[in-house]
């Protein structure tokens, strides 16, 4: 999306098309857009329009890897579910083990990965 629109507001249908969907009138396209918004990679920019936030542009054009790492961590912490998990379990190895003991197999891998990357 950023390659075509930069930070300019675009209608939701246009954003969906940039993501490979015919329109935003289906659940899959809306779920993808909602996911991007939940991570802070898209933001509302008026009625029925979305835009890339400044941080996406900063990430795209910075050569500083520490800035990129900081932005990735911020984005991973943005969804409430991940923020809550990080607040509860943190990234200390003991806390990661505690989480693993409390969690079903299908959830362990992605969340353990998140805790290790972000925490």
Buried (B, 14 or more C-beta within 10 A) or exposed (E): BBEEBEBEBBBBBBBBBBBEBEEBEEEEBBEBBEEBBBBBBBBEBEEEBBBBBEBBEBBEEEEEEEBBEBBEBBBBBBBEEBEEBBEEBBEEEEBBEBBBEEBEEEEBEEBBEBBEEBB
